[in-house]
């Protein structure tokens, strides 16, 4: 296949894995990068051999670039993805697709009008862990799905992230930060969501940064930081979701799917790998059993979603980390917060199909860094 030329917008902490992906996957070629901090962009370009450093405006105007890769804070995703589409570029963004449902609708509308493709993280659902769990559900290893639990919690990113402000601004909060991993995996495993109901709390109006280099600074909190939800799927299964920046410690299970004939302990959706475990009703000893992972997906690392997008541009490949899936997850999260405010269930309107299973051996064009995770 022909290589897809990328321009990276945002050279912060997450960008390294995308620059590495550009050097690893034969389908990708990073032609330029941009950042509000020009020195930071220059540093990344020198480190990863990117030939040009541009302003965001010049990057979007460059006819050589096929795909704009948006790695900026979440609250800016909507504007930058829209700008990329308006400039005639395909776009791929870190999660979430946008900060609001309205921004997401505008993105999909523009993409459809211009015949362009949008991809959205997380791409961990393409890995051997979640895909093996998908195989087990499709094989009815736990019978028909009945329900799910998905729990993620800590006490905030200000304890480790050098610039945590965005996690507490519009487009942030634990639901919009970590929720996409779990909700994208749930849709991949169980199919589209029908309705959501949520509750939310914001116990702290400010957060004190305890990481370097800004230790001691206080930042305002403008989004909920403890969020719970009931998620109802079109197939009738129901799920319980908890995401929180207000938990000091927990012994809750992380991620489980319950079926008529057993339970599936799902792998960490923040990773590509992992070993699923199954507890079946007909196991005489009542023990959990690890399921050997027999899939082989070369090159599992963040940025794999860009390969997914590139394949879809050059062939009849089904785009799995698509804008439609990203918007479905965004609408669910937006609905959870709307429900928390209104005290009522919210029905989802977006049409989203369950993404097809990923063929074994994806991707097929991995470069020399075969030992990368």
C-alpha positions as CSV (number, residue, x, y, z in Angstrom):
1,X,0.0,0.0,0.0
2,X,1.0,3.6,-0.4
3,X,2.4,5.4,2.6
4,X,0.1,7.9,4.3
5,X,1.8,11.2,5.1
6,X,1.1,12.6,8.6
7,X,1.4,15.9,10.3
8,X,1.4,15.9,14.1
9,X,-0.2,18.8,16.0
10,X,0.9,18.8,19.7
11,X,4.3,17.6,20.8
12,X,3.5,16.9,24.5
13,X,3.9,13.8,26.7
14,X,1.7,11.5,24.5
15,X,3.4,12.4,21.2
16,X,6.4,10.2,21.7
17,X,4.5,7.0,21.0
18,X,3.1,8.5,17.8
19,X,6.5,9.6,16.6
20,X,7.7,6.1,17.4
21,X,4.8,4.7,15.4
22,X,5.7,6.8,12.4
23,X,9.2,5.2,12.5
24,X,7.9,1.7,13.0
25,X,4.9,1.2,10.7
26,X,5.7,1.1,7.0
27,X,2.2,2.6,6.2
28,X,3.1,5.9,8.0
29,X,5.4,8.8,7.1
30,X,5.6,11.8,9.5
31,X,6.4,14.8,7.3
32,X,6.0,17.6,9.9
33,X,5.0,18.5,13.4
34,X,3.7,21.6,15.2
35,X,3.3,22.9,18.7
36,X,2.5,26.2,20.4
37,X,5.9,25.7,22.0
38,X,8.2,25.9,19.0
39,X,11.2,24.7,21.0
40,X,9.4,21.6,22.0
41,X,8.4,20.8,18.4
42,X,12.0,21.4,17.3
43,X,13.2,19.0,20.0
44,X,10.8,16.2,19.0
45,X,11.6,16.7,15.3
46,X,15.3,16.3,16.0
47,X,14.8,13.3,18.2
48,X,12.6,11.4,15.7
49,X,14.0,12.6,12.4
50,X,10.9,14.6,11.4
51,X,12.0,16.8,8.4
52,X,9.9,20.0,9.1
53,X,8.6,22.0,12.0
54,X,5.6,24.2,11.0
55,X,3.0,26.4,12.6
56,X,-0.4,24.6,12.9
57,X,-1.8,26.9,10.2
58,X,1.1,26.0,7.8
59,X,0.8,22.3,8.6
60,X,-2.9,22.3,7.8
61,X,-2.3,24.2,4.5
62,X,0.5,21.9,3.4
63,X,-0.7,19.8,0.4
64,X,1.8,17.1,1.1
65,X,0.1,16.1,4.4
66,X,-2.7,13.5,4.1
67,X,-3.7,13.2,7.8
68,X,-3.6,15.7,10.6
69,X,-2.9,13.9,13.9
70,X,-4.2,15.9,16.9
71,X,-2.5,15.3,20.2
72,X,-3.3,18.5,22.0
73,X,-5.4,18.9,25.3
74,X,-8.8,17.4,25.0
75,X,-10.7,20.7,25.1
76,X,-9.0,21.7,21.8
77,X,-9.7,18.5,19.8
78,X,-13.0,19.7,18.3
79,X,-11.6,22.9,16.9
80,X,-8.5,21.3,15.5
81,X,-10.1,18.3,14.0
82,X,-12.7,20.6,12.3
83,X,-9.9,22.8,11.0
84,X,-8.1,19.9,9.6
85,X,-11.3,18.7,7.8
86,X,-11.9,22.2,6.5
87,X,-8.4,22.2,5.1
88,X,-9.1,19.0,3.2
89,X,-7.2,16.7,5.5
90,X,-8.2,13.4,7.0
91,X,-7.9,13.5,10.8
92,X,-6.9,11.3,13.7
93,X,-7.2,12.5,17.3
94,X,-6.4,11.3,20.7
95,X,-9.5,10.6,22.8
96,X,-12.0,12.0,23.2
97,X,-13.2,13.1,19.7
98,X,-14.3,16.4,21.1
99,X,-15.3,18.1,24.4
100,X,-19.1,18.2,23.5
101,X,-21.6,16.3,21.5
102,X,-22.3,19.4,19.4
103,X,-18.6,19.6,18.4
104,X,-18.6,15.9,17.5
105,X,-21.7,16.2,15.4
106,X,-20.1,19.1,13.5
107,X,-17.0,17.0,12.9
108,X,-18.9,14.0,11.4
109,X,-21.0,16.3,9.3
110,X,-18.0,18.1,7.8
111,X,-16.2,14.7,7.2
112,X,-19.3,13.3,5.4
113,X,-19.7,16.5,3.3
114,X,-16.0,16.4,2.2
115,X,-15.6,12.7,1.8
116,X,-12.9,12.6,4.5
117,X,-12.1,10.0,7.2
118,X,-11.8,10.6,10.9
119,X,-10.1,8.2,13.4
120,X,-10.2,8.4,17.2
121,X,-8.2,6.8,20.0
122,X,-8.2,4.6,21.9
123,X,-6.7,2.0,19.6
124,X,-5.9,-0.5,22.4
125,X,-9.1,-2.3,21.3
126,X,-7.2,-3.5,18.2
127,X,-4.8,-5.5,20.5
128,X,-4.6,-9.1,21.4
129,X,-6.2,-8.6,24.8
130,X,-9.5,-7.1,23.9
131,X,-9.7,-9.0,20.6
132,X,-9.2,-12.3,22.5
133,X,-12.0,-11.3,24.8
134,X,-14.1,-10.5,21.7
135,X,-13.4,-14.0,20.4
136,X,-14.6,-15.6,23.7
137,X,-17.8,-13.7,23.6
138,X,-18.4,-14.5,19.9
139,X,-17.7,-18.2,20.7
140,X,-20.4,-18.0,23.5
141,X,-17.7,-19.1,26.0
142,X,-19.8,-17.3,28.8
143,X,-23.2,-17.7,27.0
144,X,-25.3,-14.7,26.2
145,X,-24.0,-11.4,27.7
146,X,-26.1,-10.2,30.6
147,X,-24.1,-7.3,32.1
148,X,-20.8,-5.7,32.8
149,X,-18.8,-3.8,35.3
150,X,-16.1,-1.3,34.5
151,X,-14.3,0.4,37.3
152,X,-11.3,2.9,37.1
153,X,-10.2,5.2,39.9
154,X,-7.2,7.0,41.4
155,X,-6.7,10.4,43.1
156,X,-6.0,12.5,40.1
157,X,-3.2,13.1,37.6
158,X,-1.8,16.2,39.4
159,X,0.4,13.7,41.3
160,X,2.3,12.6,38.3
161,X,1.6,14.6,35.2
162,X,3.8,17.6,34.5
163,X,0.9,19.7,33.1
164,X,-2.4,18.3,34.6
165,X,-4.6,21.4,33.9
166,X,-6.4,19.9,31.0
167,X,-7.7,16.9,33.0
168,X,-9.8,19.3,35.1
169,X,-10.9,21.6,32.2
170,X,-13.6,21.2,29.6
171,X,-13.1,17.9,27.8
172,X,-11.5,16.5,30.9
173,X,-12.5,14.7,34.1
174,X,-12.1,11.0,34.7
175,X,-15.1,10.1,32.4
176,X,-13.7,11.9,29.3
177,X,-10.1,10.9,30.2
178,X,-10.4,7.2,31.0
179,X,-14.0,6.5,30.1
180,X,-13.2,6.1,26.4
181,X,-11.0,3.1,27.1
182,X,-13.8,1.2,28.8
183,X,-16.7,2.4,26.7
184,X,-14.9,1.8,23.4
185,X,-14.1,-1.7,24.6
186,X,-17.6,-2.3,25.8
187,X,-19.0,-1.3,22.4
188,X,-16.4,-3.6,20.7
189,X,-17.4,-6.5,23.0
190,X,-21.2,-6.0,23.4
191,X,-22.3,-3.7,20.6
192,X,-23.8,-0.2,20.5
193,X,-25.3,1.6,23.5
194,X,-29.0,2.4,23.7
195,X,-29.2,4.6,26.8
196,X,-27.3,5.9,29.8
197,X,-28.0,7.3,33.2
198,X,-25.4,9.0,35.4
199,X,-24.5,10.7,38.6
200,X,-21.5,13.1,39.1
201,X,-19.7,14.9,42.0
202,X,-17.0,17.5,42.3
203,X,-15.7,17.5,45.8
204,X,-12.7,19.8,45.3
205,X,-12.9,23.2,43.6
206,X,-9.1,23.2,43.2
207,X,-6.3,20.7,43.0
208,X,-2.8,21.1,44.2
209,X,-0.1,19.9,41.9
210,X,2.4,17.6,43.6
211,X,4.4,16.6,40.5
212,X,7.4,18.4,39.0
213,X,8.1,21.0,37.7
214,X,5.0,22.9,39.0
215,X,4.8,21.5,42.5
216,X,2.6,23.6,44.8
217,X,0.5,25.3,42.1
218,X,-3.2,25.2,42.5
219,X,-5.5,24.7,39.5
220,X,-9.3,25.1,39.2
221,X,-11.6,22.2,38.6
222,X,-14.5,22.9,36.2
223,X,-15.7,19.3,35.5
224,X,-17.0,16.4,37.6
225,X,-14.3,14.3,39.1
226,X,-16.3,11.3,40.5
227,X,-18.7,9.9,37.9
228,X,-20.9,6.7,37.8
229,X,-23.3,5.4,35.2
230,X,-25.7,2.7,34.2
231,X,-25.2,1.8,30.5
232,X,-27.9,-0.1,28.6
233,X,-26.9,-1.8,25.4
234,X,-29.1,-2.5,22.4
235,X,-28.7,-6.2,22.9
236,X,-30.3,-5.9,26.4
237,X,-27.2,-6.2,28.5
238,X,-26.6,-3.5,31.2
239,X,-23.3,-2.2,32.5
240,X,-22.1,-0.3,35.6
241,X,-19.3,2.3,34.9
242,X,-17.3,4.1,37.6
243,X,-14.5,6.6,36.8
244,X,-13.0,8.8,39.5
245,X,-10.2,11.1,40.4
246,X,-11.3,11.0,44.1
247,X,-10.4,7.5,45.2
248,X,-7.3,7.0,47.4
249,X,-7.5,3.2,47.1
250,X,-9.8,0.4,45.9
251,X,-10.2,-3.3,45.7
252,X,-13.0,-3.4,43.2
253,X,-12.6,-5.6,40.1
254,X,-11.5,-3.7,37.1
255,X,-13.5,-5.0,34.1
256,X,-15.8,-8.0,33.9
257,X,-18.5,-9.2,31.5
258,X,-21.3,-11.5,32.9
259,X,-23.0,-14.1,30.8
260,X,-25.7,-16.7,31.1
261,X,-23.0,-19.4,31.4
262,X,-20.1,-17.7,33.1
263,X,-18.0,-14.6,33.7
264,X,-15.2,-13.1,31.6
265,X,-12.5,-11.1,33.4
266,X,-11.5,-8.6,30.6
267,X,-8.0,-7.5,30.0
268,X,-6.9,-3.9,30.9
269,X,-8.4,-1.7,28.1
270,X,-5.5,0.8,28.6
271,X,-3.1,-1.9,27.2
272,X,-2.9,-3.9,24.0
273,X,-2.0,-7.2,25.6
274,X,-3.1,-9.2,28.7
275,X,-4.5,-12.6,29.4
276,X,-8.3,-13.0,29.8
277,X,-9.7,-15.2,32.5
278,X,-13.0,-17.1,32.5
279,X,-15.2,-18.6,35.3
280,X,-17.8,-21.0,33.8
281,X,-20.8,-22.5,35.4
282,X,-19.8,-26.0,34.4
283,X,-16.4,-25.9,35.9
284,X,-16.6,-28.4,38.7
285,X,-13.9,-26.8,40.8
286,X,-15.3,-23.3,40.5
287,X,-11.9,-21.9,39.6
288,X,-11.0,-19.0,37.3
289,X,-9.1,-20.2,34.2
290,X,-6.7,-18.2,32.1
291,X,-7.4,-18.3,28.4
292,X,-4.2,-18.6,26.3
293,X,-3.8,-15.7,23.8
294,X,-3.3,-17.3,20.4
295,X,-3.6,-14.2,18.4
296,X,-0.5,-12.6,16.9
297,X,-0.7,-8.9,16.2
298,X,2.8,-7.5,15.4
299,X,3.6,-4.0,16.4
300,X,1.1,-3.5,19.3
301,X,1.6,0.1,20.4
302,X,-0.3,3.4,20.6
303,X,-0.5,4.8,17.2
304,X,-1.8,1.6,15.7
305,X,-5.1,3.4,15.1
306,X,-3.2,5.4,12.5
307,X,-2.5,2.2,10.6
308,X,-6.1,1.2,10.9
309,X,-7.0,4.6,9.3
310,X,-4.3,4.2,6.7
311,X,-5.5,0.8,5.6
312,X,-9.1,2.1,5.3
313,X,-7.9,4.9,2.9
314,X,-6.1,2.5,0.6
315,X,-8.3,-0.6,0.5
316,X,-11.6,-2.1,1.5
317,X,-10.4,-2.5,5.1
318,X,-13.1,-1.9,7.7
319,X,-12.1,1.2,9.8
320,X,-12.5,0.1,13.4
321,X,-11.3,3.1,15.4
322,X,-13.6,5.3,13.4
323,X,-15.2,8.7,13.9
324,X,-18.6,7.0,14.1
325,X,-17.4,4.8,17.1
326,X,-15.6,7.8,18.7
327,X,-18.8,9.9,18.4
328,X,-20.9,7.1,19.8
329,X,-18.6,7.0,22.9
330,X,-18.7,10.8,23.1
331,X,-22.5,10.9,23.0
332,X,-22.6,8.3,25.7
333,X,-20.3,10.4,28.0
334,X,-22.1,13.6,27.2
335,X,-25.4,11.7,28.0
336,X,-24.0,10.5,31.3
337,X,-23.3,14.1,32.4
338,X,-26.6,15.3,31.0
339,X,-28.4,12.6,33.0
340,X,-26.5,13.6,36.1
341,X,-27.8,17.2,35.7
342,X,-31.4,16.3,34.7
343,X,-31.9,13.1,36.8
344,X,-33.3,11.1,33.8
345,X,-32.1,8.4,31.4
346,X,-30.7,9.7,28.1
347,X,-31.3,7.9,24.9
348,X,-28.5,7.9,22.4
349,X,-29.2,8.9,18.8
350,X,-26.1,8.1,16.9
351,X,-26.1,5.0,14.7
352,X,-23.0,2.9,15.4
353,X,-22.4,-0.7,14.4
354,X,-20.3,-3.1,16.5
355,X,-16.8,-3.0,14.9
356,X,-15.8,-6.2,13.1
357,X,-13.2,-8.4,14.8
358,X,-9.6,-7.7,13.9
359,X,-8.0,-10.3,11.6
360,X,-5.1,-12.2,13.2
361,X,-1.8,-10.8,12.0
362,X,-2.7,-7.2,12.0
363,X,-0.8,-5.1,11.1
364,X,1.1,-6.7,8.3
365,X,3.7,-3.9,7.6
366,X,5.7,-3.5,10.8
367,X,9.1,-1.9,10.5
368,X,12.4,-2.9,12.3
369,X,11.5,-2.1,15.9
370,X,9.9,-5.5,16.5
371,X,10.6,-5.5,20.2
372,X,8.5,-2.4,21.0
373,X,5.3,-3.0,23.0
